[in-house]
Structure formats: structure tokens, C-alpha cells
Amino acid sequence: MLEIFKRQRQRYVTVNPGSREMPDGLWVKCPRCNEIRFTGELGKQLKVCEKCGYHFRLSAPERIKITIDEGTFSEWDRDMMPVNPFGSSEYTDKLARACQNTGMNEAVVTGEGKLGGHRVVVAVMDTRFMMASMGTVVGEKITRAIEGARKKRLPLIIFAASGGARMQEGVLSLMQMAKTCAALSAFSEEGLLYISVLTDPTTGGVSASFAFLGDIILAEPGALIGFAGPRVIEQTIRQKLPEGFQRAEFLRQHGFIDAVVPRPRLKSTLAQILDLHRSE
């Protein structure tokens, strides 16, 4: 009988809420309210904290799963691999680790699918891969997605998330800003719809290029959005920034974006926009 009770006790895991050590993958701690949640339970809630509404970051596959109609997504340019233009061994190692840890070849997934029954082209950036920094392959895949949407005359949705340009690729990385903007200019001249969704964080060269060129710009609550980070700005201007500066709500209040949409309502909001803009 004692052996049975011992086996039952081994099924439970005790976690001290005050300790930083938690079983890997079983629990997650909300950085805003410090609530400790089961990972599986949080996933069912679209990774939004039930207590304080904090939006955890999503991977590209997770984003596609909750946004695109089931069974309709077809990925483009899956086999495109990043290059090491300057032969840095450190960069080669970082790329290898990023590929291994994420199962992805680069920091963006592009393709075509349906959203609310509407055919769309989407590009979803993934911060797990080198903080979704924009290198030559990221810029090329996004440009191809824009051009593909223009050729097929489909709406374009880009979920932006990035720490900025990929400095390991130097000026080649910065060139992607101009390339994506040029592709969007041609797309806009066709009178097609581009919806930009800003997620946490959207900074650097991505925020200074395609992220802010949407016909409609949405953002998730609490997302950090801007070119340089708040600490860099404060150190430069030697002034304290306003409360909530560079957060989605602050940008909405000052007219930089159109709406802040909680994740549980994002798909329905996008579907409604597509309904209003559909071609007869």
C-alpha cells in the first residue's frame, strides 16, 4: 500500500512561486503580474495572461495556426537559407543554433492561405530566430511575398516583429529597407490592400520601412514599437520619456496606428476588414 502512495506522489511537481527555478516547459511566469501558469493552459488562451492581459510572443507557426483558416496555408520559399557574406565564423555558428532551436531556415514565414474565407498572402516574422533581425533572406522573402500578392491581386498581411537590421550582414541588411519599400510602392499603385500588424517588438529597420507603410496599421496591446529603444533615446536627449512611450497604446493615442486589437479579437477584426475591402 505504501508503494502505491509513493508512486502517486511522484506524479506531482512542486514549484515555489518565489523561486526562479521552474521545470522547463511546464510553467511560465508572466513578466507583468508574476502569475505562474501552465504552458498548456496559456496556449489555449492564445498566450494572453488571463489575469493582466499581457500578450506573450508567438512563434510564426503559432501565429499562422490561430490566424489562417485550418488547412489552407501554403508556404512560399521555405528552402531559402541565409548567407554569410563576410565569412564570420561567429555568424555561421549563430545561424546554425537559430536553425536548430527553431526548426526554421530564417526569421520569417511567408505564404498564401485563407482568412475568414478570403484568400490572402501573409508574412509572419519570428523573434526566436536571431530576434527576427532583417537580413538579406528576410528582406527577399518579404519582397517576394509582396510581389506575389501583387501578381495574384490578393490582400497582403504582414505580422511585423523585429529587433532591427541584422548587423552581421552590414549594408546588405540595410538595403532590404529600400527593397521592401519599393515593392510596396508598386503594390500600392495597383490599388491593393496591405494590412500591417505590429507585434512585440517592432523596432529598427523594420519599423522604419514596411511595418509603417500599411493601408491599415494594427497593433497588439503593449507591443514595443519604434526605431531606437527608449533607453537609447533617453541617453541621447538626456530627458525622461513619457509613461508608456513607444508602446502600442501610446502610438494609437498619437495617431501613428489605427487600432490596438487584443489577440483574441485579431482574426475576426482582420476578417471584417477583408469583408469591407473585398472586390466584387
N, C-alpha and C positions, 0 to 999 in steps of 0.2 A: 504493500500500500504506500509506503514512504517513497518508493521509487517512482510511482505514478505522479505524486505531488512534485517531485524534483523535476521530472520531465515537463510538467506544465509550467513551472516557474521559468524554465529556460526559454520559453516562447516570448517572454516579455523583455523589453528593453527599457531600462530606467535612465532618464535624462534629467540632469539638474539644470533648470532654466537659467541659473546664474553662471553656468559653465559654458565656455566656448567650444568644448569638445562634444560633438554630437555624431552619431553614426552616419557615415557618408551615405547620402542619397535618401535616407529615410525621413529626415526632418529638414525644415528650412525656417530660418528666423527672419521675420520681417524687419528690414533696416529702419523702418519708420516708427512702428509701435512696439517692436521687440516681441511680438506674438510668435510663438513657436507652433508651426503647423506641419501636418503630414504632407509630404510631397504629393502623394496621390490625391489627397483631398484638395490641395491647392490647384492641381491640374484640372480637376473637374470644375473649378471656379474660374477657368481661363487665366490662372496665375494672377488673380487680383485678390489682395488681402481682404477678407470678409470684415475685419474689424476697422481698418483705417482707409481702405480703398487704394492702397499702394499697388502700382502696376509693376510686377516683376517683368524682366526682359524675356522675350520669347525668342526661340531659335527660328530660323527660316522654315523648317518643316512644320513646327508647331503653328506658326502664323498661317501658313498655307492651309493646314488642316482645319483651322477654325474659320477661315475666310472664304476659301474656294469650295464650291459645291462638290460633294463627295464623288470621287471617281472621274472628275472632269479635267484634272490638271495634267498637262503635258509639258515636261521640262525642256527648255532650249539650252543648247551649248553646254551641256553637262560636262563634257570631257575637256573643256578649256582649262589649261593649267597655267599658274603664274610662272613668270620667268625671273631670272636673277641677272638683270642687265649689267651689273657691276661686279659680278663674281664674288660677292661677300659670302664667306662660309657661315657666318653667323645668321645671315638672312636665309640661307639654304636650310639651316637647322630649324629656324623658326617656322618656315613654311612646312617642313616635314612634320613638326609637332602639331601645327594647326590642322593639317590634313588628317593626322592620326586621331586627334582628340575630337574632331567634329564630324568626320566621315564625309567632309566636303572638299572640293578642289579649290574653292575660292569663297570670298565673303559675301557673295550674292547668288541667289537662285532666281532665274527668270523662266518665263514660260507662258502658256496660254491655258485658260480654263473658263469656267462659268461661275458667275457670282449672282445669286438670285435669278438664275436662268439666263443672264446676259453674258455673252462672250466677251472676255477681257484679256488683255495682256498685263501680266504683273511682274514686278521685280521686287524681291524681298531681301534686304540686307541682314546679315547675321553677325552680331558683335562677338560671338565666340571665336570667330576666325580673325585673329590679329585686330581685335576691336573694330572690325568692319572698315579698316582703313582702305582708302581708294587707290588701288594701283592700276596698272595698265589693263589687266584682265577684268577687274571690276568695271572700269570705265568702258571697256569694249563690250562686255555683256549687257550693260545698261543701254549703251548706244544701239546695239543690235535689237534689244527689246523695243526701243523707241521706233527704230526703223521698221521692225516687223509689224508693230501696231499701225504704223502709217500705211504700210503696204496692204495690210488686211482691213484697214479702216475700222479699227477697233479702239474702244476706250483703253487708256493706259492708267494703271495704278502702281505707284512706286511707294513701298514702305521704306523710308529712309532711316538709317541708323549708322552712325559712324563717329570715330574719334578724329577723323580728318584724313589728310593725304598720307600715303604710305611713303615715308621719308626714305626707306631703303631703295626706292626706285627713282629718287631725285626728281628732276624736272619732268621726266616721263609721266610721273604721277600727277603733277600739276597740269599737264596738258589734257588730262581727262576732263577737267572742268570745262575747258573750251569745247572739247569734242561733244560732250553730252549736251551742252547748251546749244550748240549748232544743230544737233539732231532734233532737239525740242523746238527750235525755231521753225524748222521745216515741217515738223508735226503740227505746230500751231497754225501755220499757214494753210493747212488742209482743213481747218475748222474742226479738228478732232478734240475729244475731251481727255485732259490729263488731270488726275486727282493725285495729289501728293499727301501722304500720311506720314507725319513726323513722329518718330518714337524715340525712346530714351537710349542713348543721347544722339542728337543730330547736330554735329559740330564741324568746324574746319571747312575744308574744301567742298564737302558735300552740301553743307548749309549755304555756301557761297555760290553754288551752281544749281543743279537740277532740283534740289529739295524745295527751293523757294520759287520755282517757276510754274507751279501748278495753277490751273484754272481755278481749282478749289483746293485749299490747303487745310487739312485737318491735323489734329494732334491728339495724342493720348494724354490723360491727366498726369501732371507732374513731370513730363518729359523735359530734359535739359536741351535747350535749343539755342544755338548761337555760333558765332565764328570762333572767337577766343573764349576760354573759360573765365568764369567770374574772378578767380584768384589772379589770373594774369591781368585782367582789366583793372582790378583794384590796385595791383602793384604798379601798373603803368600810370594811371591817373591820380594815384595816391588819395583816393576817396572811397568811402564805404558805399557799396551799391545798395539800391532799394531792396526791401524784402521781396523774395520770390523772383528776383531779376533773372531773366533767361529761362524761366520756367514757362510751360505752355500757357498757363492761365494769365501770366503777365503779358505775354505776346498777344494773346487774344484781346485782352483789355486795351492794348495799344494799337490794335488794328493790323498786326502782322500776319495773323492767321484767321481763318473763317470760323472755326469752331473747335472746341475741345470736346472729344467724344469718348466716354468710357468704353473700355474694351467690350463689355457685353452688348453694347448697342452699336458697335462699329460696323459689323457686317450689314445689319439692317439699314443703317444710315447710308452706306455705300450703295446698297441695292436701291434705295429710294432715289439717290442722286442719279444712278444709271437709268431708272424708270423715267425720270424727268427729262433726261437728255437723249433718250433713245431715238434713233432715226426711224421715220415712218417708211 
